[in-house]
Amino acid sequence: MAQTTSPGDSSGATAVITHRVRSDKHAEYERWLDEIVPVGKASPGHLDLHIIRPIAGITETFTIILRFDTEEHLQNWMNSAERERLIARAQPLLSEGDDFYISSGLDFWFAPTGARAKIPLRWKQFLLTWSAIFPLALLVPYIVTPALSLLGVSGNQLVNTFVTTAVIVFFMVYIIMPRYTRLLKRWLFR
């Protein structure tokens, strides 16, 4: 079952795929991942892929977060004959079907309506996000403001704030949050 945002958005796209794997099939599923992951990574527009594995005794769900540069490239991979063939091979390993949600932009930070992926408690999301943004909010202005002064744009609070927030969001989306959530995933999903 797939849900999607409006086509034509070129700001990047993310698929959150959830597979409930039968408890006796985890090793086979891992081998299947070793086969499908390189094929997906070789698809045009592929940017990033994260696999969140189940925690023993808590869940049997594997969650795959897949990012592409455009929604069109992501849709091409998700609807490709190669992926369909590989998903058909994985079906006997799954207790439910291939469930995914496609979104554009930053929607992947929030609970997608149709996905069955386990979402961390809100207070944990708050603490994690705040603990990442707080040091950036302290440090980035000390780098951005002098850099803007060197470029001849000094004393303009609007420009300083615009560039500072752009740098913070860039770091959060592309560098910090993907690594930080991976590092703290046991705590987040406990």
C-alpha positions as CSV (number, residue, x, y, z in Angstrom):
1,M,0.0,0.0,0.0
2,A,1.6,3.3,-1.0
3,Q,0.7,6.9,-0.2
4,T,2.3,9.8,-2.0
5,T,2.5,13.5,-2.1
6,S,1.8,15.6,-5.2
7,P,4.0,14.8,-8.2
8,G,6.4,17.2,-9.7
9,D,8.0,18.3,-6.4
10,S,11.8,18.6,-7.1
11,S,12.9,19.3,-3.5
12,G,13.8,15.7,-2.8
13,A,11.7,12.8,-1.8
14,T,11.8,10.2,1.0
15,A,10.3,6.7,1.2
16,V,9.7,5.1,4.6
17,I,9.3,1.4,4.0
18,T,8.2,-0.9,6.8
19,H,8.5,-4.7,6.6
20,R,7.2,-6.9,9.4
21,V,9.6,-9.9,9.0
22,R,8.7,-13.3,10.4
23,S,10.8,-14.0,13.5
24,D,12.4,-17.1,12.0
25,K,13.3,-15.3,8.7
26,H,15.5,-12.4,9.9
27,A,18.7,-13.9,8.6
28,E,17.2,-14.6,5.2
29,Y,15.8,-11.0,5.1
30,E,19.3,-9.6,5.9
31,R,20.7,-11.6,2.9
32,W,17.8,-10.2,0.8
33,L,18.8,-6.6,2.0
34,D,22.4,-7.3,0.8
35,E,20.9,-8.0,-2.6
36,I,18.4,-5.1,-2.9
37,V,20.4,-2.3,-1.3
38,P,23.1,-2.1,-4.0
39,V,20.5,-2.2,-6.7
40,G,18.6,0.7,-5.1
41,K,21.7,2.7,-4.5
42,A,22.6,2.4,-8.2
43,S,19.3,3.9,-9.3
44,P,19.4,7.4,-10.8
45,G,19.0,10.1,-8.1
46,H,19.7,8.0,-5.1
47,L,21.0,10.1,-2.2
48,D,20.9,8.1,1.0
49,L,19.5,4.9,2.7
50,H,19.1,4.0,6.4
51,I,18.0,0.7,7.8
52,I,16.5,0.6,11.2
53,R,16.6,-3.0,12.4
54,P,14.1,-4.5,14.9
55,I,15.0,-4.6,18.6
56,A,14.9,-8.2,19.8
57,G,11.8,-8.9,21.9
58,I,10.2,-5.6,21.0
59,T,9.5,-5.6,17.3
60,E,9.9,-7.6,14.2
61,T,9.7,-4.5,11.9
62,F,12.6,-3.4,9.7
63,T,12.2,0.3,8.6
64,I,14.1,1.5,5.6
65,I,14.4,5.2,4.9
66,L,15.3,5.9,1.3
67,R,16.1,9.3,-0.1
68,F,16.2,10.4,-3.7
69,D,16.9,13.8,-5.3
70,T,13.4,14.1,-6.9
71,E,10.1,12.4,-6.3
72,E,10.2,11.2,-10.0
73,H,13.5,9.3,-9.4
74,L,12.1,7.8,-6.2
75,Q,8.8,6.8,-7.9
76,N,10.9,5.3,-10.8
77,W,12.8,3.1,-8.3
78,M,9.7,2.1,-6.3
79,N,7.8,1.1,-9.4
80,S,10.7,-0.5,-11.2
81,A,10.5,-4.1,-12.5
82,E,13.7,-4.9,-10.6
83,R,12.3,-3.8,-7.3
84,E,9.0,-5.6,-8.0
85,R,11.0,-8.8,-8.7
86,L,13.0,-8.4,-5.5
87,I,9.9,-7.6,-3.4
88,A,8.2,-10.7,-4.8
89,R,11.2,-12.8,-3.6
90,A,10.9,-11.2,-0.1
91,Q,7.2,-11.9,0.3
92,P,7.6,-15.3,2.0
93,L,9.8,-13.7,4.6
94,L,7.2,-11.1,5.6
95,S,4.2,-11.4,7.9
96,E,2.6,-8.5,6.1
97,G,3.1,-6.9,2.7
98,D,5.4,-4.2,1.4
99,D,4.2,-1.1,3.2
100,F,5.6,2.3,2.3
101,Y,5.0,6.0,2.4
102,I,6.5,8.6,0.1
103,S,6.9,12.2,1.0
104,S,8.7,15.3,-0.2
105,G,10.7,17.7,1.8
106,L,10.9,17.3,5.6
107,D,7.7,15.2,6.1
108,F,9.9,12.2,7.1
109,W,10.6,13.9,10.5
110,F,6.9,13.5,11.4
111,A,4.6,10.5,11.7
112,P,3.3,9.7,8.2
113,T,-0.4,9.1,8.2
114,G,-0.3,5.8,6.3
115,A,2.9,4.2,7.5
116,R,3.0,1.6,10.3
117,A,6.6,2.4,11.4
118,K,7.1,2.8,15.1
119,I,7.4,6.5,15.9
120,P,9.4,7.7,19.0
121,L,7.6,9.3,21.9
122,R,7.1,13.0,21.4
123,W,9.1,14.0,24.5
124,K,12.0,12.0,23.1
125,Q,11.7,13.7,19.7
126,F,11.7,17.1,21.5
127,L,14.8,16.3,23.6
128,L,16.7,14.9,20.7
129,T,15.9,17.8,18.4
130,W,16.5,20.4,21.0
131,S,19.8,18.9,22.1
132,A,20.9,19.1,18.4
133,I,19.7,22.6,17.7
134,F,20.8,24.2,21.0
135,P,24.6,24.0,20.3
136,L,24.0,25.0,16.7
137,A,22.0,28.1,17.7
138,L,24.9,29.1,20.0
139,L,27.8,28.4,17.6
140,V,26.6,29.1,14.1
141,P,26.0,32.9,14.6
142,Y,29.6,33.2,15.7
143,I,30.8,31.8,12.4
144,V,28.1,33.3,10.1
145,T,28.3,36.9,11.3
146,P,32.0,37.4,10.8
147,A,31.8,35.5,7.4
148,L,29.1,37.9,6.3
149,S,31.2,40.9,7.5
150,L,34.0,39.7,5.3
151,L,31.6,39.6,2.4
152,G,30.5,43.2,3.2
153,V,27.1,42.3,4.6
154,S,27.4,43.4,8.2
155,G,25.0,44.7,10.7
156,N,21.9,43.5,8.8
157,Q,20.0,41.4,11.3
158,L,17.6,40.0,8.7
159,V,20.4,38.7,6.5
160,N,22.3,37.4,9.5
161,T,19.2,35.5,10.8
162,F,18.4,34.2,7.3
163,V,21.8,32.8,6.6
164,T,22.2,31.5,10.2
165,T,18.9,29.6,10.1
166,A,19.7,28.2,6.6
167,V,23.0,26.9,7.9
168,I,21.4,25.3,11.0
169,V,18.6,23.6,9.0
170,F,21.2,22.3,6.5
171,F,23.3,20.8,9.3
172,M,20.2,19.3,11.0
173,V,18.7,17.7,7.8
174,Y,21.9,16.5,6.1
175,I,24.5,15.9,8.7
176,I,23.3,15.8,12.3
177,M,19.9,14.2,12.5
178,P,20.5,11.2,10.3
179,R,23.6,10.3,12.4
180,Y,22.2,11.4,15.8
181,T,19.0,9.4,15.4
182,R,21.0,6.3,14.3
183,L,23.3,6.7,17.4
184,L,20.4,7.0,19.8
185,K,17.9,4.7,18.1
186,R,17.8,2.2,21.0
187,W,16.8,5.0,23.4
188,L,14.4,6.6,20.9
189,F,12.5,3.4,20.2
190,R,12.6,1.9,23.8
